[in-house]
């Protein structure tokens, strides 16, 4: 495998840091920390450049909070200047790993995503009779730092870039010690999303090439394998468990099931059958509650029209990838946005 050297000067370049700041601010320009950083953008980037060039950059404390999606998740938000560093790092090293990722890894990659993964599942479901659906339990907290660092080192031979990877890895944990608890990545970092793909890349290739499972799709910690032989899929489970245990991961005991594709599969926020697709009911219920909250905020003037439009169009964009015309009509018929801020 080819290794890459002399990457750090490009990582520390003003051009790369400026591009990283632009990426880090997307959708967050009005937040106080983002606005404050951009008021003195050039000065802040030059200071960051000097800290990185001399290997004196120190990450700041995380802000932790919970979000309620399908389940309650702890989100760890790094300071904005640290998020700039994360993007600067990913700008340089992501292109080195992209050629070695399998085609059917769909999370946090250009040209991929949930809709592409759902489309790929639909295509595979028309070619096989059964599906093995699995979930890796507590994936981000279980990622072994040392094993991840070893995988990064196989591709990156620049000591300064590896120093920065190490510094980012140990920025979240017990007192900033190297491999503090030995495992865990914070959900919310740009680097965590990328590192999560690197960590399971060997596993992906093992599934595709050693087990010869070409109908395999992974999105972060969720994956499916489709095949005509139900017993073959059942025989894979202990082998997969053994392989994951070797890197400190394990399958969720209640989320590993084998069933006919004709029964439909909950995947990427949809219920997918070979010939049609529906939005998962909970998705519609959650959005209806959110829409009512947006309507109340709009009526009292705490939420403007642009914010409402952005949220609504995002959900419609997701819902349109399924057979949801009736659902969309029902959801929007029950909510009124009368009134609202003047002008």
Secondary structure, DSSP 8 states (H G I E B T S, - for coil): ---B-S-HHHHHSHHHHHHHHHHHHTT-TTSHHHHHHHHTHHHHHHHHHHHHHTT-------EEEEEESSSEEEEEE--HHHHHHHHHHHHHHHHHHHTTS-TTB-TT-TT-SHHHHHHHHHHHHTT-SEEEEEEBTTHHHH-BHHHHHHHHHHHB--HHHHHHHHHHHTTSSSTT-TTSSSB---TT-HHHHHHHHHHTHHHHHIIIIIS---SEEEETTEEEEEES-HHHHHHHHHHHHHHHHTTT--B-TTS-EEEEGGG-EEETTEEE-SS-EEE-HHHHHHHHHHHHHHHHHHHHTSS-HHHHHHHHHHHHHHHTTSS-HHHHHHHHHT----S-S--
